[in-house]
Amino acid sequence: MTSPRPRRVLSHLACCLAVFAVFAAGCSDSKSTKVVVPADGLPAGTPLNDTDAHLMARFEATFDAQSDGEYAKLLTDDFRFHFSVASDPELVNFYGDSWGRADETTTVTHLFDGFTDPTNGAIPGASTVAMAWANTQIGADPDHPDSVDYYKKVVVPAMTLVIEVPGTPEPTTYNVSSWQEFYIVRGDAAVLASGQAAQADRWYLRRWDDLAVSGTVLRKGPVVNPSNTISVGRIKGLYHSSI
């Protein structure tokens, strides 16, 4: 008479394999739903700066995510920021055409992360930053009318920027709403810093003009009346270590 034991063993083994398969499937599903943080720290789906429009989308994302490192990668080595003559004439007189890449990256890092001012006061970084723009127009760069494939001008009639900075007893809120113009360049025509890709599928920001029409009284530190609007140039001036 044949013993039924081998059949029981096989049946038991089959059950174990079935249970293991269900468990493995469950683990696989849990892994597939795990949130993966992009290596660059920007929101998932943020495009590379591989087209003119994608450059502007990535630029906005770096501010919203407060990523000074990723923002710096979008600036050409000969980058210039120009303050508004209508809103901030004293900053125009002080900086002229001298605000370059180093000034920009330093100031944005101060704004996002905080810094110690010249009087050894600790200035906190922003707790939140929200940038948005509407009716963006991308066209030819008047400085390079014969090189439309390499140079573009981006007109933003209404850029809004809301920045909240921790404070006592209440946080300080900076509100920007003004006309901005950007000049961008394709990588194979750009003056770039070390490590930036000089190729046709990369675009960079070479110039930013603030065209705000009103501003606030200059202070000796990043403190303004939260109820007033302020120019983006004024915020940069306040967060630059020379002010």
Secondary structure as UniProt FT lines:
FT   HELIX           5..32
FT   TURN            39..40
FT   TURN            44..45
FT   HELIX           52..64
FT   TURN            65..66
FT   HELIX           68..72
FT   TURN            73..74
FT   STRAND          75..82
FT   TURN            85..87
FT   HELIX           89..95
FT   TURN            96..97
FT   HELIX           101..113
FT   STRAND          114..116
FT   TURN            118..119
FT   STRAND          122..124
FT   STRAND          128..134
FT   STRAND          137..140
FT   TURN            142..143
FT   TURN            145..146
FT   TURN            148..150
FT   STRAND          151..165
FT   STRAND          172..186
FT   HELIX           187..189
FT   TURN            194..195
FT   TURN            200..201
FT   STRAND          203..210
FT   TURN            226..227
FT   HELIX           232..238
FT   TURN            241..242
//
